[in-house]
């Protein structure tokens, strides 16, 4: 079991409103969900601020700047969410926050804010695993999944395949042994001079290129396991660029971007298919920022249609880090009776925290 380590009087989760705060990296997210007995919690309102523009000058996330910006944004976003939901803080039953994994200083902002608000209101708190939020986020979509399913968690910091039998019942099937898929996108984009964050820029450039123009490696693709490896791809992209000389043409850059995206997507799709087949299930859930990639969605949808199984995604607006997934995960854990929200207001964060087996 994971989530809150607080002790305190149990909260009845039959019907409650949960305010969720996400601050694990470079997005500040706040959301309000309402949970009713026997129903998937419903999103009432959410607000998000991305720090991308602030970090662009540095080519990556600067943890101290991220923490300071979370401090500036979290309360205005909370006020915005409550206004959009026509609700008041007094109507909130539980305050949830991302406890980990993530940047320690950034996590402390969300945890401290949630616990301070809860203490002022006399309401309980619940710490949530960031990846569980991503994992459950498709339940807020127009086409929510049903348990059990195989999940592909694919983001800037994580690439994992998991079997999900219910809330809190997660078994790791495979994961990256080095770079995450999102890192492979971003690092390759940086080599191509596309700036930060590079993943979306690389995907846009790839639309103008030939995905078969460069023969790039697909590490571990033919291994019997379900693990990933993307570190070698960055090296292959750097080698291809050197061979093109100091001034590659726009078309050569587009071709290399398309070939890079094809290599990443090919590995993700084929490993996902293998995982679904091995599990005997007929449902795949894709979550995390890379889940918004159009090529990935098209190829997974084609495989699912051919094989007679279903694929579910979060809404595009909920693929990146957000407060809605944190509020949802807390509400679903309370509904499932896995956690009791507590009211002693001590808190700690877990920058490194495995999801499976906890």
Buried (B, 14 or more C-beta within 10 A) or exposed (E): EBBBBBEBEEBEBEEBBBBBBBBBBBBBBBBBBBBEEEEBBEBBBBBBBBBBEBBEEEEEBBBEBBBBBBBEBBEEBBEBBBEBBEBEBEEBBBBBBBBBBBBBBBBBBBBBBBBBBBBEBEBBBBBBBBBBBBBBBBBBBEEEBEEBBBBBBBBBBBBBBBBBEEBBBBEBBBBBBBBBBBBBBBBBBBBBEBEBBBBBBBBEBBEEBBBEBBEBBBBBBEEEEBBBBBBBBBEBBEEBBEEBEEEBEEEBBBBBBBBBBBBBBBBBBBBBBBBBEBBEBBBBBBBBBBBBBEBBBEBBEEBBEEEEBBBBBBBEEBBBBBBBBBBBBBBBBBBEEBBBBBBBBEBEBBBEBBBBEE
